[in-house]
Amino acid sequence: MQVRHVVGLVLLMAAAVPLQMYLIKYNQDFRDLVSEINKNLPNDLLQLSTGYVTEYVHAVNHYLQNTFNYLGLSKPIEDDSPEDQEVPEHLIRNFRPPHLKFRIGNVVLTNKMTAGIIVGWNIDITDLTKEPEYLILSEIHEELIKLDQDKILVALQDIKINHKNINQYFESFDGINYIPKESLKKMYPKG
């Protein structure tokens, strides 16, 4: 964590609410700093503990989001990716091979006994007999991992995954699967 993040957090927690609201509304640098802290701090702190720190981070995040909403600021803090972004044609999978076992948004258990969410799949179109390869957002890996279909044991239900990039790919969790954002729906229209 950078020093300016710590200083920004101290300012946010020590300053009075009216001062915070004034600075967020009228000072672009402070607004950007709050936005950056809001994006980075939860990820840094969530790795430390799943108890009180997590609850504190969620409370701070909720407070900051409500402050932005109350002030009527047009740019939300959390989502900086445009929903209608253009997906390159070569990335769109307009077909779904019949031997694909899992869909985008499925929570799965891998052969290493780690849970993850299916974010994408890839298959060699020239040889459909080859195993499909899945892109998985795993709780224990920072980046997406690639796994062959035979390395995934089973789809899980009622399991939520904690990962800092989950909002980049998914809108929500319905209790069984994660609901993909529009960009993923465009890339994998058939799941």
C-alpha positions as CSV (number, residue, x, y, z in Angstrom):
1,M,0.0,0.0,0.0
2,Q,1.4,3.4,-0.9
3,V,1.9,6.2,1.6
4,R,-0.7,8.4,-0.2
5,H,-3.3,5.7,0.3
6,V,-2.6,5.6,4.0
7,V,-2.6,9.4,4.2
8,G,-5.9,9.5,2.3
9,L,-7.4,6.9,4.6
10,V,-6.4,8.9,7.6
11,L,-7.8,12.1,6.1
12,L,-11.1,10.3,5.3
13,M,-11.4,8.8,8.8
14,A,-10.2,11.9,10.8
15,A,-12.0,14.7,8.9
16,A,-15.6,15.6,9.6
17,V,-18.3,14.4,7.3
18,P,-19.2,17.9,5.9
19,L,-15.5,18.5,5.0
20,Q,-15.4,15.1,3.3
21,M,-18.5,15.8,1.4
22,Y,-17.3,19.3,0.4
23,L,-13.9,17.9,-0.8
24,I,-15.5,15.1,-2.7
25,K,-17.9,17.4,-4.5
26,Y,-15.6,20.3,-5.3
27,N,-12.0,18.9,-5.4
28,Q,-11.3,16.6,-8.3
29,D,-7.9,15.5,-6.9
30,F,-9.5,14.5,-3.6
31,R,-12.3,12.7,-5.5
32,D,-9.8,10.8,-7.5
33,L,-7.9,9.9,-4.4
34,V,-11.0,8.6,-2.6
35,S,-11.9,6.7,-5.7
36,E,-8.5,5.1,-5.9
37,I,-8.5,4.2,-2.2
38,N,-12.0,2.8,-2.6
39,K,-10.8,0.5,-5.4
40,N,-7.5,-0.6,-4.0
41,L,-7.9,-0.7,-0.2
42,P,-10.5,-3.4,0.0
43,N,-8.4,-5.8,-2.0
44,D,-5.3,-5.1,0.2
45,L,-7.2,-5.4,3.5
46,L,-9.3,-8.4,2.5
47,Q,-6.2,-10.4,2.2
48,L,-5.3,-9.7,5.8
49,S,-8.4,-11.0,7.6
50,T,-11.9,-12.2,6.8
51,G,-13.3,-11.0,10.2
52,Y,-13.5,-7.5,11.4
53,V,-11.3,-5.9,8.7
54,T,-13.7,-7.2,6.0
55,E,-16.7,-5.8,7.8
56,Y,-14.9,-2.5,8.2
57,V,-13.9,-2.3,4.6
58,H,-17.4,-3.0,3.4
59,A,-18.8,-0.3,5.8
60,V,-16.3,2.3,4.5
61,N,-17.0,1.3,0.9
62,H,-20.8,1.6,1.5
63,Y,-20.3,5.0,3.2
64,L,-18.2,6.3,0.3
65,Q,-20.6,5.1,-2.4
66,N,-23.6,6.6,-0.6
67,T,-21.7,9.9,-0.3
68,F,-21.1,9.9,-4.0
69,N,-24.7,9.1,-4.7
70,Y,-26.0,11.7,-2.3
71,L,-23.9,14.4,-3.9
72,G,-25.2,13.4,-7.3
73,L,-21.8,12.8,-8.8
74,S,-22.2,11.2,-12.2
75,K,-19.1,9.0,-12.1
76,P,-19.6,6.0,-9.8
77,I,-16.5,4.9,-7.8
78,E,-16.7,1.1,-8.3
79,D,-17.2,0.5,-12.0
80,D,-14.8,2.1,-14.3
81,S,-15.4,-0.2,-17.2
82,P,-18.0,0.8,-19.8
83,E,-20.9,-1.6,-20.1
84,D,-21.3,-1.2,-23.8
85,Q,-17.6,-1.8,-24.7
86,E,-17.0,-3.2,-28.1
87,V,-15.9,-6.9,-28.2
88,P,-13.5,-7.8,-31.0
89,E,-15.1,-10.1,-33.5
90,H,-12.4,-12.8,-33.1
91,L,-13.2,-13.1,-29.4
92,I,-16.9,-13.9,-29.9
93,R,-17.8,-17.6,-29.5
94,N,-21.0,-17.9,-31.5
95,F,-21.0,-21.6,-31.0
96,R,-21.0,-24.0,-28.0
97,P,-19.4,-27.4,-28.6
98,P,-21.6,-30.2,-27.1
99,H,-18.8,-31.6,-25.0
100,L,-18.3,-28.5,-22.9
101,K,-19.4,-29.4,-19.4
102,F,-19.3,-26.0,-17.7
103,R,-20.8,-22.6,-18.5
104,I,-19.6,-19.0,-17.9
105,G,-20.4,-18.1,-14.3
106,N,-20.3,-21.7,-12.9
107,V,-18.6,-22.1,-9.6
108,V,-16.3,-25.2,-9.9
109,L,-14.0,-27.3,-7.8
110,T,-10.6,-28.0,-9.4
111,N,-8.4,-31.1,-9.0
112,K,-6.2,-29.0,-6.6
113,M,-9.3,-28.6,-4.4
114,T,-9.7,-24.9,-5.0
115,A,-12.9,-23.2,-5.9
116,G,-13.2,-20.8,-8.8
117,I,-15.6,-19.2,-11.3
118,I,-15.6,-20.0,-15.0
119,V,-14.8,-16.7,-16.8
120,G,-14.2,-18.1,-20.3
121,W,-13.4,-21.1,-22.4
122,N,-11.3,-21.8,-25.4
123,I,-11.2,-24.7,-27.8
124,D,-9.2,-25.6,-30.9
125,I,-11.7,-25.2,-33.7
126,T,-9.6,-27.2,-36.1
127,D,-9.7,-30.2,-33.8
128,L,-12.9,-30.4,-31.6
129,T,-11.7,-33.7,-30.1
130,K,-9.2,-31.8,-27.9
131,E,-10.1,-31.0,-24.4
132,P,-11.6,-27.5,-23.9
133,E,-9.5,-25.1,-21.8
134,Y,-11.3,-22.9,-19.2
135,L,-10.3,-19.6,-17.8
136,I,-11.0,-19.6,-14.1
137,L,-11.0,-16.9,-11.5
138,S,-9.7,-18.7,-8.4
139,E,-9.7,-17.6,-4.8
140,I,-6.0,-18.4,-4.3
141,H,-4.6,-16.9,-7.6
142,E,-4.4,-13.2,-8.4
143,E,-4.7,-13.7,-12.2
144,L,-6.9,-15.9,-14.3
145,I,-5.8,-19.5,-14.5
146,K,-6.2,-21.9,-17.4
147,L,-7.3,-25.5,-16.8
148,D,-8.3,-28.3,-19.1
149,Q,-11.8,-29.7,-18.6
150,D,-10.5,-32.9,-17.1
151,K,-8.9,-30.9,-14.3
152,I,-12.2,-29.6,-13.1
153,L,-14.1,-32.0,-10.8
154,V,-17.5,-30.6,-10.3
155,A,-19.8,-27.6,-10.4
156,L,-20.7,-26.2,-6.9
157,Q,-23.8,-24.5,-5.6
158,D,-24.3,-22.0,-2.9
159,I,-20.6,-21.1,-2.8
160,K,-19.5,-17.5,-3.2
161,I,-16.0,-16.8,-4.3
162,N,-13.9,-13.9,-2.9
163,H,-11.6,-12.3,-5.5
164,K,-10.6,-8.7,-6.1
165,N,-11.5,-8.9,-9.8
166,I,-14.9,-10.5,-9.5
167,N,-16.8,-7.2,-10.4
168,Q,-14.8,-6.9,-13.6
169,Y,-16.5,-10.0,-15.0
170,F,-19.8,-10.5,-13.1
171,E,-22.8,-8.4,-12.2
172,S,-24.1,-10.5,-9.3
173,F,-24.4,-14.0,-7.7
174,D,-27.8,-15.7,-7.9
175,G,-27.0,-18.4,-5.3
176,I,-25.9,-21.0,-7.9
177,N,-24.0,-19.1,-10.6
178,Y,-22.5,-15.7,-11.2
179,I,-24.3,-13.5,-13.7
180,P,-21.9,-12.3,-16.4
181,K,-21.6,-8.7,-17.3
182,E,-22.6,-7.6,-20.8
183,S,-19.1,-7.9,-22.3
184,L,-18.9,-11.5,-21.2
185,K,-22.4,-12.2,-22.6
186,K,-21.3,-10.7,-25.9
187,M,-18.2,-12.9,-26.0
188,Y,-20.0,-16.1,-25.0
189,P,-23.7,-15.6,-26.2
190,K,-24.4,-19.4,-25.7
191,G,-22.6,-19.6,-22.3
